[in-house]
């Protein structure tokens, strides 16, 4: 606990990995690329889940659960989707182990228990879900279907990092079915808005809403909406996506409906998801060299109270005051922990709560009791002030809002000062080398140019912003005409 | 929707399967033995989850998440546990698909992407978790660890039934680590109590708490506590289990700690779980030939209001009154749905809500408006009464409690009248053939006798009740002395 983190300036990537482990968020497991989400990390994820789930239900969605496994024949039915995920699929081929005749005490796969058809562990659930929807949909009266699933998925990535890219991760995936193209597009846009709203207002992370280019789209989508955030090291992170799937899955799985005129038509689809990757975005947006910084909305403990005492009598007197504070804070729905462990000194407790990002620390000692004061320490600004006990609860309540807003504004300032407009490819390369963040530049709209720029600079088009201004210009690489700027960046 | 269910008397098993599908709870999927939990069924499961999760947190547990996959070498480390689950394991052997060179447009497992070590899809997580705990525990100060996980697990069962036995199911699994044997036993008992309390008070299903015999214990446990319920067809259903695991997993995974005296000792363990199987218990305890019967605590909609009208004016007048009722009920935290669909007649709506087990239906028509009344229909008793609008909210609130209690008492009566004491094996066999339910009988405590009785009658020892009375007797099969009765039954 006490050993200091590597600083961000020294090695950003090392800082991140150390922070995740030392703040007790997650750790690597015995399974290559799969993580263990520890209780403290999971408590933050639960807060994200609860808020998102509420928003999904408010917009008319219901939860359901579909199988973990996708039979190979269903998996391959939508070709683009299959092609996009085939290279990273965990595949179940057998359903039994047996004693290994050559190695006593060891087991082996039973060669007689081979499945007739291999099962893919879902990397995403469009295939299994659209195969199910076929039986749910006959007429326009059965539409829309607005379903979400909270689940684990597996993508056998070769290079993994805790939260950011793991072989197994937790997510939610919405899968909706509609009678018209227009309605499906409205749904895809709505859910991208829900994500933007959640990430900005709840996680205090500013995002840019946009459309992915064709080569960055979800495999099988007609259009991918996304929210893009900027991390402190100037790399972009895709924080959520919402796909308009057209009739691709309906055609692949033969899902038709009778419309109001009685004619048969294929159903229109969307899917949308965010994952435990958001934990990575949270960490890399707000945290500092002392550890995690949490916005109050996501903190398992919003306030921690540390007693400073030299005798049992002092502790007893402090405890009495603290009990009052705890009750009053809880009455305001502020979560608070009285850290009265007798195994750690106050300094060690301070360090731990700092490392774990508790937004506000209250320290209270014998002199405070005499003076009717406490010491408040803000995690985000690392500032301290002595304030009177009288009025403390209102003060704390105000700080919860202030810290939440301040974190957002700080991140927004950083993001806004890290968008650079460039008009030549020389400039593009120089900016990429000397400055981090988004590059706003004209692009000719072709995949060739996009690929070439990626090859030469490792920067990708993060999105075509939804609020893109019309502006006549010339593609930064090819010089061909363009009607507006898109955002490039190196990305996670 | 309108087609009637097979009656329980006609074919109980068929009634169950039809009810699950027709009430929109779940259905079979394209994956052998795996189910789709539909939105209505999942909404009930979410209510169970929320209440259980609250109880786990109240008793000091935190949630976490561990990998879906267990490397074979970890899986086989605790021998009894491995032996118990090896025959029903889904095994991942490859991590990539590729285009099938022989079949254009089809995929096949890439033979070059074979995993070095096979991965078992978790049938239960003791192995992966205790392998993780080894790094979390050094001293008694790190104990206890009180962790729960909500997850999917896979057991490749040959005969499956929706909710009751599926290849993949959803569950929670608690995994705790303790410094002393006594503390671990207290934990295992506490969690069995939590389950009993939840199932009785929230699901309205009476249970008997007991201990499993050695042959019915969880593979790797020293003692298995359980709660046993009785279904309407007289078969028993194990509704939850809590295991005292001794030091078995600590030894298998070398998890030691320094105790207060500084000596190294192996850690003591428990695990405990309930699953979507509880949905099966819920259905088979309360439902009738008209469909599902839900206790108010678990009903996604506790009240449904159906308007009965012949004109738009009547509907408008009814709607105005209904809006008031809806607001007043919601203010009392009673969930209510105004079913004003214009695509179905009232009779069809009544049938659907009956099939789906909505506890209370309010019908309101033009004459009711004149008289200041509504019609209340209770799902559990299928009784109707006309009551004044005045005082309706209190009446409904009272009925929520009354229905919840009435369902429990009805199930308790049934259970209590279906426990038969028998003292000879002839009697045992006769009762099994002529009467259903639990048989309370003396047993000599040997696995031989237990096996023999199972072989001859298909009845198993469901549990040795925790409140077993001391009573000297003779084993119903062997005639050897016994100190108390145990409960036998045929079981799900």
Interface residues (C-beta under 8 A of the other chain):
Chain A: X27 X29 X30 X31 X34 X35 X36 X37 X38 X39 X42 X43 X46 X62 X63 X64 X65 X66 X67 X68 X69 X70 X71 X72 X74 X75 X76 X79 X82 X86 X87 X88 X89 X90 X91 X92 X93 X94 X95 X96 X97 X98 X105 X106 X107 X109 X118 X119 X120 X121 X128 X131 X132 X135 X141 X147 X151 X152 X154 X156 X168 X170 X343
Chain B: X27 X29 X30 X31 X34 X35 X36 X37 X38 X39 X42 X43 X46 X62 X63 X64 X65 X66 X67 X68 X69 X70 X71 X72 X74 X75 X76 X79 X82 X86 X87 X88 X89 X90 X91 X92 X93 X94 X95 X96 X97 X98 X105 X106 X107 X108 X109 X118 X119 X120 X121 X128 X131 X132 X135 X141 X147 X151 X152 X154 X156 X168 X170 X343
